[in-house]
């Protein structure tokens, strides 16, 4: 029985594995659509009742999937603490917490239901490559994030010293200047906060140049990592196919 369940849950190339994956994917899409419909005001009571019943069904299926993956995993603890394991847990956690805690006073907590969208990563090869690529460049991205945070702070400090006297109500402190630094470095530029002094404008020009690098560097890292991830994925699929052929 364990072998059959393992094939069903862990082998998407098998006949029943494809059916299982398809059912889960359809439920994910439908549950996200139901979540969006719930936000419409003044819904009929019958529709609300139907959405609640559908949520119970989704939670039951996702919970069953979660426990089956734990049961069939070679190393259950490793799965539970993995990216997929955490996402699978967060997909049903709000429902069970609501049985113990009244989450109506914590409406923001219901947003955790949106984590079901991340469950789709498991069922799409391209999205799986994104996950593999993120793991390959994890250290580089952490370093880049640290440099970005330092750059934001330096930009906020610089514009504060240039603009504080001219616009004390806008750039009243370095902390108040961080918003300007973020939207400028990301090249968004909402226009709600901008420099008016010559020094501030020249400083902004150089900050914008740095901002272009902040946007392009992660894209280059991810593109390189995706290429490596495709090779890794192709090798894993090849090994899985060989293992299934030898087993048959």
C-alpha positions in Angstrom: 0.0 0.0 0.0 2.8 2.4 0.8 4.4 1.8 -2.6 1.1 2.5 -4.3 0.6 5.7 -2.3 4.2 6.8 -3.0 3.6 6.3 -6.8 0.3 8.3 -6.6 1.7 11.2 -4.6 5.4 11.3 -5.5 5.5 10.2 -9.2 3.8 12.7 -11.5 4.9 10.7 -14.5 2.7 7.7 -13.6 -0.9 7.5 -14.8 -2.6 7.9 -11.4 0.1 10.4 -10.3 -1.0 12.7 -13.2 -4.6 12.4 -12.2 -3.8 13.2 -8.6 -1.7 16.3 -9.6 -4.5 17.5 -12.0 -7.1 17.3 -9.2 -4.9 19.2 -6.8 -4.1 21.9 -9.4 -7.8 22.4 -10.3 -8.7 22.7 -6.6 -5.9 25.3 -6.1 -7.3 27.4 -9.0 -10.9 27.1 -7.8 -10.0 27.8 -4.2 -8.2 31.0 -5.2 -11.2 32.0 -7.3 -13.5 31.3 -4.4 -11.3 33.4 -2.1 -11.6 36.3 -4.5 -15.4 35.9 -4.8 -15.7 36.0 -1.0 -14.5 39.6 -1.0 -17.5 40.8 -3.1 -19.8 42.7 -0.8 -23.5 41.7 -0.2 -23.2 38.1 -1.6 -26.4 36.0 -1.4 -26.6 33.7 1.6 -26.8 30.6 -0.5 -23.6 31.5 -2.4 -21.8 32.2 0.9 -23.0 28.8 2.2 -21.8 27.2 -1.0 -18.4 28.9 -0.8 -18.0 27.7 2.8 -18.8 24.1 1.9 -16.3 24.3 -1.0 -13.7 25.6 1.4 -14.3 22.6 3.7 -13.8 20.3 0.7 -10.5 22.1 -0.3 -9.1 22.0 3.2 -10.0 18.3 3.5 -8.2 17.4 0.2 -5.2 19.7 0.9 -4.9 18.3 4.4 -5.1 14.7 3.1 -2.4 15.6 0.5 -0.2 17.1 3.2 -0.3 14.0 5.4 0.1 11.6 2.4 3.3 13.5 1.4 4.6 13.2 5.0 3.7 9.5 5.0 5.3 8.7 1.6 8.4 11.0 2.0 11.7 9.2 2.4 12.6 11.7 5.1 9.3 13.1 6.5 11.0 15.8 8.7 13.0 17.1 5.7 9.7 17.5 3.8 7.9 19.2 6.6 10.7 21.8 6.9 11.2 22.2 3.1 9.7 25.0 1.0 6.9 22.7 -0.3 6.1 21.4 3.1 5.8 24.8 4.6 3.6 26.0 1.7 1.4 22.9 2.0 1.0 23.6 5.7 0.2 27.3 5.3 -2.4 26.4 2.7 -4.6 24.9 5.4 -3.3 26.4 8.6 -5.8 29.4 8.7 -8.8 27.1 8.6 -7.6 25.0 11.6 -6.6 28.1 13.6 -10.0 29.6 13.0 -11.5 26.6 14.9 -9.5 27.6 17.9 -9.1 31.4 17.5 -11.7 33.8 16.1 -9.9 35.2 13.1 -12.6 37.6 12.3 -10.7 40.1 14.4 -7.5 39.2 12.5 -8.8 39.4 8.9 -5.3 39.9 7.6 -4.4 36.3 8.7 -6.8 35.0 6.1 -4.4 36.2 3.5 -2.4 33.1 4.3 -4.9 31.2 2.1 -3.2 32.9 -0.8 -0.2 30.7 -0.2 -2.1 28.0 -2.0 -1.0 29.7 -5.2 2.6 28.7 -4.3 1.5 25.1 -4.3 1.4 25.4 -8.1 5.2 25.6 -8.2 5.3 21.8 -7.6 3.3 21.1 -10.7 5.0 23.3 -13.2 8.4 22.5 -14.6 9.2 26.2 -15.3 8.2 27.2 -11.8 10.2 24.4 -10.4 13.2 25.7 -12.2 12.6 29.1 -10.5 12.7 27.3 -7.1 16.0 25.4 -8.1 17.5 28.7 -9.4 16.6 30.5 -6.2 18.5 27.9 -4.2 21.6 28.1 -6.5 21.9 31.9 -6.0 20.7 32.1 -2.5 24.0 33.3 -1.0 24.5 35.9 -3.8 20.9 37.2 -3.4 21.4 37.6 0.4 24.6 39.5 -0.2 22.9 41.6 -2.9 20.0 42.3 -0.5 22.4 43.5 2.2 24.1 45.8 -0.3 20.8 47.1 -1.4 19.7 47.9 2.2 23.0 49.7 2.8 22.5 51.6 -0.4 19.0 52.7 0.5 20.3 53.9 3.9 23.1 55.9 2.3 20.7 57.4 -0.3 18.3 58.4 2.4 21.1 60.0 4.4 22.5 61.8 1.4 19.2 63.3 0.3 18.4 64.3 3.8 21.6 66.4 4.1 20.8 68.0 0.6 17.1 68.7 1.1 16.5 69.0 4.8 16.9 72.8 4.9 14.8 73.4 1.7 12.1 70.9 2.6 12.1 70.2 6.4 8.5 68.9 6.3 9.3 66.3 3.7 12.9 65.3 4.5 12.6 65.9 8.3 14.9 62.9 9.1 16.8 60.1 7.5 13.9 57.8 8.3 11.5 60.0 6.5 13.8 60.1 3.6 13.9 56.3 3.2 10.6 56.3 1.2 12.2 58.6 -1.4 15.3 56.4 -1.5 13.3 53.2 -2.1 11.1 54.6 -5.0 14.2 56.3 -6.5 16.5 53.3 -6.4 13.8 51.1 -7.8 13.3 53.7 -10.6 9.5 53.9 -9.7 9.6 57.6 -9.0 6.0 58.3 -7.9 6.7 62.0 -7.8 5.2 62.6 -4.4 8.6 63.3 -2.9 11.4 64.9 -5.0 14.4 67.2 -4.6 14.3 70.9 -5.4 17.9 71.9 -4.7 20.6 71.7 -7.3 22.7 69.4 -5.0 19.7 67.2 -4.4 19.0 66.8 -8.1 22.6 66.0 -8.9 22.6 63.4 -6.1 19.4 62.0 -7.4 20.9 61.5 -10.8 23.7 59.3 -9.4 21.2 57.4 -7.2 19.1 56.7 -10.3 22.2 55.2 -12.1 22.8 53.0 -9.1 19.1 52.1 -9.2 19.4 50.7 -12.7 22.0 48.3 -11.4 19.8 47.2 -8.6 17.1 46.3 -11.1 19.4 44.5 -13.6 21.8 42.6 -11.4 19.2 40.2 -9.9 17.8 39.6 -13.4 21.3 38.5 -14.6 21.8 36.3 -11.7 18.4 34.6 -12.1 18.9 34.1 -15.9 22.3 32.4 -15.3 20.8 30.3 -12.5 17.8 29.3 -14.6 20.1 27.9 -17.2 21.8 25.7 -14.6 18.5 24.8 -13.1 17.2 23.4 -16.4 20.2 21.1 -16.7 19.7 19.9 -13.2 16.0 19.3 -13.8 16.7 17.4 -17.1 19.1 15.2 -15.3 16.6 14.5 -12.5 13.9 13.6 -15.0 16.3 11.4 -16.9 17.3 9.5 -13.7 13.6 9.2 -12.7 12.7 7.7 -16.1 15.6 5.2 -15.9 14.5 4.2 -12.4 10.9 3.7 -13.5 12.0 1.6 -16.5 14.2 -0.6 -14.4 11.4 -1.0 -11.8 9.0 -2.1 -14.6 
